[in-house]
Amino acid sequence: MINVVWFKRDLRIHDHRPLFEGSRLGEVLPIYIVEPSLWQEHDLSLRHYQFVQESLVELSQQLSEVGGKLFVAIAEMEDVLESIYETLGAFRLHAHEEYGTSVTFSRDKRVRQWMKSRDLSFLEYQGFGVVRGSKTKSSFQKNWESFMAEEFVPSPRQMMIPENIPEILSNSVEKLAKFHIQGDPIRFGQQGGESKAIETLESFLENRHKNYNSNLSKPLQSTASCSRLSPYLAWGNISIRYVVTKTREAMVNNKDSKKQLEAFLSGLKLHCQLVQKIENDPEMMTKAISGDYEHMRQKWDEEAFQRWYEGNTGIPLVDAAMRCLHKTGWINYRSRAMVVSFACNTLLLDWRRPAIALAQLFLDYEPGIHYNQIQMQVGTTGSQSIKIYNPVKMGKDEDPEGAFVRRYVTELANIPEKYIHEPWLYPGFYSLNYATPIVDIQKANKIARDLLHSIKQEIETKKRIENQNEPSHHQHEHATNEPKSNDRDFEQLSFDL
Ligand SMILES: Cc1cc2nc3c(=O)[nH]c(=O)nc-3n(C[C@H](O)[C@H](O)[C@H](O)COP(=O)(O)OP(=O)(O)OC[C@H]3O[C@@H](n4cnc5c(N)ncnc54)[C@H](O)[C@@H]3O)c2cc1C
């Protein structure tokens, strides 16, 4: 019986269980399908598609080195399965479980149904140490540790493909270029592919991690001292187990790096925890994690949204971060938190459109991390405090000379250092041709703090009354606060849904 190996967000051959199991059982048909119903959803964009195409070129090459071939199609999955069934008869389908949004969740349900109705087996394999149905932090921890302790799955040495190939499939990855998808091409982003992922991990473990902790919050220095593995993990060019294992090995051999690599490891674990959370609640892309906070922000201001999106707010650090993101597809953790806080807390915009806009811009868009993180920043999880950043203060702390701002906001390239984060105070401001600030940041943050605090308080009071006067778990005085440096939400994470 033919073994169809369905690649999704796992574009590699090493430590790839579906590929290993499929090729162990007989003839293999490796496929990658561009599903219009997924790609034309609003969260994906051309930069993701480019990254995937780059990854597929390498994957196709790697498969051909062991006698295999990668087959691709632009079609819905059910049509592909139908065509395989007509040409090859009964087959097994092997894939990694996908932990995504409600769109991929229901697509997987349809595929399962399709296979079941024909009495065909669909073998789905665990990824990220995530377990279907795991609801508590302790069961997650246990599963995660045992998943990470497993040996890597070897890549197949030899592979046989079937003689007859269904008409819907092609072995030309280049053909995928004709598919149209929203967004602009990215010129300065990371390039997709398994070998790039491994190179990136190696250079991080050998050298780049040395200032990981001290540079984590600095927008410019973090570009080199953070691992930059995120797009490779998001599109599966490297397995998280491989990264965890190699990091643990590096820690044994290099005691001086323990602190840096421990912090890095906690990021990897948080990655998996947040993926587990979306697995348990795939609706979080569009709905507040805590339903009580669904309509916390009711205002919409299209002009303010556009100015934020284009990096034209007149607040240098916000604009530099947004322009950097458009150009490169990456900004560090704190800049991500700050731009979300600016849009949704300072400007009080509902979080959903900014979340989709950022998903399209982050080359490493990973739904589980993305929507959890956004909702943590804006306070709709019900368990996190709302963090309101002051980008002027943050700029002075993390980019004191303004090197990051100058690089991306070229209007400010030559402004004296004293004014870099408050150019409106510069006597020659009007000759700079830079936007006047969209808000007075201190005043806007105070208004936001008072408003969000009172809404949160109202919701909590209502909940308390509904819960028959049971005391609330969350302290009101923590409703809105200024984030601490290097605070990546590790500690505050409430896992039980
Ligand atoms: C609003 C917002 C949205 C985000 N959206 C995404 C996203 O779509 N995809 C994504 O990969 N990360 C996202 N993050 C988390 C974090 O900013 C990125 O993982 C990190 O900046 C990626 O760079 P790196 O690989 O160099 O990270 P490193 O610091 O080198 O960390 C290594 C890996 O650990 C994981 N990790 C690190 N920090 C976090 C964190 N706070 N939460 C979860 N996982 C973490 C990631 O897999 C990362 O690649 C988001 C953060 C915020 C505040």
Ligand as a Chemical Component Dictionary entry (heavy atoms), coordinates in Angstrom:
data_LIG
# 
_chem_comp.id                   LIG 
_chem_comp.type                 NON-POLYMER 
_chem_comp.pdbx_formal_charge   0 
_chem_comp.three_letter_code    LIG 
# 
loop_
_chem_comp_atom.comp_id 
_chem_comp_atom.atom_id 
_chem_comp_atom.alt_atom_id 
_chem_comp_atom.type_symbol 
_chem_comp_atom.charge 
_chem_comp_atom.model_Cartn_x 
_chem_comp_atom.model_Cartn_y 
_chem_comp_atom.model_Cartn_z 
_chem_comp_atom.pdbx_ordinal 
LIG C1  C1  C 0 2.761  40.247 20.243 1  
LIG C2  C2  C 0 3.769  39.150 20.034 2  
LIG C3  C3  C 0 3.621  38.274 18.979 3  
LIG C4  C4  C 0 4.536  37.240 18.782 4  
LIG N1  N1  N 0 4.361  36.411 17.703 5  
LIG C5  C5  C 0 5.245  35.414 17.493 6  
LIG C6  C6  C 0 5.082  34.542 16.371 7  
LIG O1  O1  O 0 4.128  34.650 15.589 8  
LIG N2  N2  N 0 6.014  33.562 16.193 9  
LIG C7  C7  C 0 7.073  33.397 17.047 10 
LIG O2  O2  O 0 7.893  32.497 16.839 11 
LIG N3  N3  N 0 7.221  34.190 18.128 12 
LIG C8  C8  C 0 6.360  35.205 18.369 13 
LIG N4  N4  N 0 6.527  36.008 19.473 14 
LIG C9  C9  C 0 7.534  35.653 20.489 15 
LIG C10 C10 C 0 8.961  36.224 20.330 16 
LIG O3  O3  O 0 8.937  37.596 20.151 17 
LIG C11 C11 C 0 9.703  35.550 19.195 18 
LIG O4  O4  O 0 9.652  34.143 19.346 19 
LIG C12 C12 C 0 11.195 35.912 19.144 20 
LIG O5  O5  O 0 11.348 37.296 19.091 21 
LIG C13 C13 C 0 11.796 35.246 17.910 22 
LIG O6  O6  O 0 13.148 35.543 17.760 23 
LIG P1  P1  P 0 14.287 34.457 18.060 24 
LIG O7  O7  O 0 13.997 33.193 17.361 25 
LIG O8  O8  O 0 15.588 35.109 17.781 26 
LIG O9  O9  O 0 14.050 34.264 19.619 27 
LIG P2  P2  P 0 14.972 33.677 20.776 28 
LIG O10 O10 O 0 14.916 34.667 21.877 29 
LIG O11 O11 O 0 16.279 33.254 20.279 30 
LIG O12 O12 O 0 14.126 32.431 21.285 31 
LIG C14 C14 C 0 14.230 31.145 20.679 32 
LIG C15 C15 C 0 12.869 30.596 20.409 33 
LIG O13 O13 O 0 12.117 30.469 21.614 34 
LIG C16 C16 C 0 10.746 30.761 21.371 35 
LIG N5  N5  N 0 10.370 31.964 22.106 36 
LIG C17 C17 C 0 11.183 32.946 22.558 37 
LIG N6  N6  N 0 10.461 33.877 23.215 38 
LIG C18 C18 C 0 9.183  33.476 23.167 39 
LIG C19 C19 C 0 7.971  34.007 23.690 40 
LIG N7  N7  N 0 7.941  35.139 24.392 41 
LIG N8  N8  N 0 6.825  33.330 23.466 42 
LIG C20 C20 C 0 6.845  32.170 22.793 43 
LIG N9  N9  N 0 7.953  31.617 22.274 44 
LIG C21 C21 C 0 9.109  32.255 22.473 45 
LIG C22 C22 C 0 10.639 30.975 19.870 46 
LIG O14 O14 O 0 10.392 29.749 19.253 47 
LIG C23 C23 C 0 12.019 31.455 19.498 48 
LIG O15 O15 O 0 12.333 31.228 18.158 49 
LIG C24 C24 C 0 5.620  37.065 19.689 50 
LIG C25 C25 C 0 5.759  37.952 20.756 51 
LIG C26 C26 C 0 4.848  38.977 20.932 52 
LIG C27 C27 C 0 5.013  39.919 22.085 53 
# 
loop_
_chem_comp_bond.comp_id 
_chem_comp_bond.atom_id_1 
_chem_comp_bond.atom_id_2 
_chem_comp_bond.value_order 
_chem_comp_bond.pdbx_ordinal 
LIG C1  C2  SING 1  
LIG C2  C3  SING 2  
LIG C2  C26 DOUB 3  
LIG C3  C4  DOUB 4  
LIG C4  N1  SING 5  
LIG C4  C24 SING 6  
LIG N1  C5  DOUB 7  
LIG C5  C6  SING 8  
LIG C5  C8  SING 9  
LIG C6  O1  DOUB 10 
LIG C6  N2  SING 11 
LIG N2  C7  SING 12 
LIG C7  O2  DOUB 13 
LIG C7  N3  SING 14 
LIG N3  C8  DOUB 15 
LIG C8  N4  SING 16 
LIG N4  C9  SING 17 
LIG N4  C24 SING 18 
LIG C9  C10 SING 19 
LIG C10 O3  SING 20 
LIG C10 C11 SING 21 
LIG C11 O4  SING 22 
LIG C11 C12 SING 23 
LIG C12 O5  SING 24 
LIG C12 C13 SING 25 
LIG C13 O6  SING 26 
LIG O6  P1  SING 27 
LIG P1  O7  DOUB 28 
LIG P1  O8  SING 29 
LIG P1  O9  SING 30 
LIG O9  P2  SING 31 
LIG P2  O10 DOUB 32 
LIG P2  O11 SING 33 
LIG P2  O12 SING 34 
LIG O12 C14 SING 35 
LIG C14 C15 SING 36 
LIG C15 O13 SING 37 
LIG C15 C23 SING 38 
LIG O13 C16 SING 39 
LIG C16 N5  SING 40 
LIG C16 C22 SING 41 
LIG N5  C17 SING 42 
LIG N5  C21 SING 43 
LIG C17 N6  DOUB 44 
LIG N6  C18 SING 45 
LIG C18 C19 SING 46 
LIG C18 C21 DOUB 47 
LIG C19 N7  SING 48 
LIG C19 N8  DOUB 49 
LIG N8  C20 SING 50 
LIG C20 N9  DOUB 51 
LIG N9  C21 SING 52 
LIG C22 O14 SING 53 
LIG C22 C23 SING 54 
LIG C23 O15 SING 55 
LIG C24 C25 DOUB 56 
LIG C25 C26 SING 57 
LIG C26 C27 SING 58 
# 
